[in-house]
Amino acid sequence: MFSGWNNIFKLAVTGLLIFLLASQIAKHQSNLLALKDISAGQFFLIAGIVIASLLINGSKLKILAGSYNIQLNTREIIGLSSITTSLNNFFFKAGSLFTSNYLKQRHEFSFMSFAGTQGADHLILFLINALCGLTISLALVFEQKEIFFPLVIFYFSAAVFLILVFSKTFNIQHRSNKFLNTLIRGINSLYRILKNKKLLCLLCGHNLLLVGLSALRLLLVCHVLNIEISFGYCLLFITLTPVISAIPIIHSDLGTRELAIGMYSQWLGMGFQAGMLATLLDRCFVLFWAILISLYYRNLFFSTKAAHIPKS
């Protein structure tokens, strides 16, 4: 009963946020007219960064699966990464659940193992984002921009907490809360990864590349919209994305991410519409190429069904 009401509440909050985003887009739609002047160079450079990010995500999946002696082919690496990105952009975990089901049916990769590795990877990504955010906000404070001091405290606190988690400071035990149990599975898998220094370094390198490419992509999108912004500010925006995705009271960050970055942009003095529209357009670019590649590898959608059909 509680679970049913919880889902209704999440759907209501998500629907409200999407409605608010739609109303803001309608209000500031004139700002999107700059899109008609996008050059071929800008379009394909952004496309290249999106595709590179999808390949890096696919490489991460290959590495994590490989740690369980599961070998993925090129079709699976690129296709599953694109499908996961496409579906996750609409509903949290939809793409991850598809990939988990595929790997279970085709490679006997258990759901618990997959969920644990994904949770561990997210914790590593959180730490990298916290350290990047702390570095940028500290640099901006030293430039006599005291407005960033609260960010220094926020990122420092997040980094210290995550470092304590990495160093096994906390006594992690089973909890009745579903969200906490997901976190605990991720932490336990993280401890397994920490024993494999090569795997840890590979995941850190991949996630650092993803953060950098995401910030660069957002910077290019801002230039398309004629928004003057530094790479450092774009990096700060990107470091917020994993935090928004971890909010347990929404079913999708569609709307939430755009509105949150918009408010962040307003706080930085750039205007609400700048951050909101840039984040929205960035999502559109990612979805366009992810869906296009997913359609090319659409046979993966039927692979799990084929796994149940006995050979004659």
N, C-alpha and C positions, 0 to 999 in steps of 0.2 A: 504493500500500500504506500509506504513511505517512498519507495523507489519510483513508483508511478507519479506521485506528486512532485518528486525531485526532477524527473524528466520533463514534466509539464512546465515547471518553473524555469528550467534551463532553456526550453524552447521559447518560452515567453520573453525571457531576457535577450536571447539571441535574436528573435524576431524584432524586438523593440530597437535593438542596436542597428540592425540592418535597415529598418525604417528610418532611423535618424540619419544613417549614412546616405540613404537615397534622397532625403530631404535636403541634406547639405550639398549633394552633387547637383541637384536641381537649382539650388541657390547660387552655386559658383560655376555653373556649366560654361559660362563665357570664358573662364580661364583655360578650358580644355581646347579652345580654338587654336592654341599654339601647336597642337598636334599636326595640323595640316602642313606645317612648315618643316616637319621632321625630315632630315636628309636620309638617303639610302645608307650612308656611312654610319649614322647614329643608330638606325634601325638594326642593321646587321651586327654592329658592335655589341649592342644590348643583347641581341639574339645569341651571339657567340658566348657572352658571359652566362646567360641562362643555361645554354647547353653544357657549358663547362661545369656549372654547378650541379646539373643533373648527373653528369658523368662522375663527379666527385662523390655525390651521394650514392651512386651505384657502386663505386669502388669501395666505399665504406661498408655497404651491405655485403659485398664479396669478401671483404676482410673479416667481418664479424661471423659470416657463415663459415668461412674457412677455418676459424678458430674452433669450430665443431666438426671439422673434416668434411664440410659440405662444399663442393665445387660448383660454382655457377658459371654458365656460359655467357657470352657477350649479349645475346638476345635477352637473357634474364636480367643481367646487370642494368642495361639501358632501359628495357621495358618496365621492369618492376620499379625502378627509380622514378620514371616518368608517371606511371600510374599512381604510385604512392603520393607524389607531389600534387597531382591533379585532384585526387579524391580528398586528401587532407586539407586542401584549400577550401573545400566546401563544408566538410564535417570532420571534426577532430577524430583521429584514429581510423577513419574509414579506409584510407589508403594503406595504413599500417596493418589493419585487420585483413585486408585483401592479400597483402604480401605474406602475412603470417599464415593464412589459410593455404596459399599457394605453396609455400615452403614446407608446410606440414604434409600436404598431399603428395607433392612431387619429390621431396627430399627427406621426409620424416623428421623435420626440424620442429621440435615441440613448441607449442605456444608459449609455455612458461620460459623456455630458454630464449626464444625470440624476444618476448616482452622484456626480459631481464637485460639482454644486450642493448636493446633500444633505450631502455631507461638509463643504463650506464653511459651510453653515448650521449644522451641528453645532458647528463650531469657534467660530463667533460665539456660539452658545448656551453653550458651555463657558466662554468668556471672561466673559459676563454672569453666569453662575452663580458663577464664581470671584470676581468683583468684589463681587457681592452677599454671598457668604459671608465675604469679607474685611471688608466694611463691618460686618456684623452681629457677627462674632467680635471685631473691634476694639472695638466699642461695649460688648460684654459684658465684655471685659478691663478697660476703663476703669471699669466698674461694680464693680471689685474681685473679678472672677470669673476667677482665674488659670488655672482649668481649661481655659479657651478659648485659652490662649496657643499650644498645639500646632496648633490650627486656624488661628490667624493665620499661622503659619509655612507650613502646608500651602496655604492659599488664596493667600498672597502668592507662594509659589513657582510655583503653577499660573498665576497671573495674569502673572507676569514671563515665564514660558516662552511663554505664548500671545501676549503682546505682542511678544516677540522673533520669533515665527513671523509675526505680522502685519506686522512691520517688515522682513521678508525677510532676517533675520540669518543663517539657516541655508542651506547649499547643499543644496537638495532634488534628489535624483536617484533614478532607478529602482532598486528593490530586488527581490530574489527572494522576499522574504516577502510573502504575500498581505495580511496585516494592514497592513504598512507601506505597501504600494502603494495601498491604500484611503485611508490617511492622506495620502499624497503627492498623489493625485488631488484630495482635498478641499482641500489647501493650494494647489495650482495653480489650482483654481477660485476659491478665496478671493482670490488675487492679481488675478484677472479682475474680481471683484466690487469690490475695493478701488479700482479705476479708475473705478467708477461710484458716486459719493458718494451720490446719491439712493437707489440700490438698497441700498447699505450701511446708510444711515440707516433705511430702511424695514424691513430685516431685524432690525436692532438694536431698533427700536421694537416690532416684533411679538414678538421673543423676550423682551424685558423684560416685556411684558404677560403672556406665557405663564407666566413665572416667578412674577410677582405673583399671577395668578389661581390657579395651582397651590398656592401657599402659602395663599391665602385659602380654597380648597376644603378643604385638609387641616385648616385651623383649624376650619372648620365641622363636618367629620367628627369631629374630636376632641371638640367640644362635644356632638355627638350621643351619643358614647360616655362623656360626663361626665368627660372628661380635661381638666384645667386646664393650659393651655399658652398661651404668648405667640405672637404672629405671627412674632417674630424666630426662635424655635425652629423653627417650621414652615418658615420660609424656609431655615434651615440644613438641615433634612431634605430639602427639595426640591433644594437645590444638590448633594446627593449622587447624585440619580437619574441624571443623564447619565454620571457616573463609573461607576456600577454597570452601566449599559447598554453601556459600552465594554469591559467585561471580555471578553477574547477566548477564555476557556476554558469558556463556557457558551452554550447554544443559546437560552436565554430567561431574562429576569430575573424570571420568575414564581417566587416563593420567595426568590430572591436579594435582591431589593429589600426585601421584608418583613423578612427576617432581618437584613439589614445595618442598616436603619433601627431595628429593634428593639435591636440591640447599641449603636447610636449613642444611642438613647434611654436605655438602661441606663447608659451612660457619663455621660450628663448628669444621672443621678439620678432619672429619671422612671419607671424600670421597663421591662424588656424588652417585656412584653406591651402596654404603651401604644403604643409606636412601631410594633410589628408589626401589631397589630389595626387601628390607624388607617390604616396604609398599605394593608393588605389591603382594608378597607372603601372606601377612596378608589379603589382599582383597580376594585372591584366597581361603584361608581357610574359611573366612566368607561366601563367595558365595557358596562354596561346600556344607556346612551344611545347609545354608538357603534354597538353591534350593532343596536339598534332603528332608527337612522337608516340603517345599512348595508342592512338588510332593505328599507327603503322605496326605496332606490336600487339594489336587487338586479339591475336590468337591466344595470348596469355590468359585472357579472360575465360577461355574455354578449356584451358589445359587442366584445371583442377577437376572439371567434370570428366574429362577423358581419362583421368587417372583411376576413376571408379569403374570404367567399362572393361570387363574382362576380355582378354585377347582370345580370338577364335583359333 
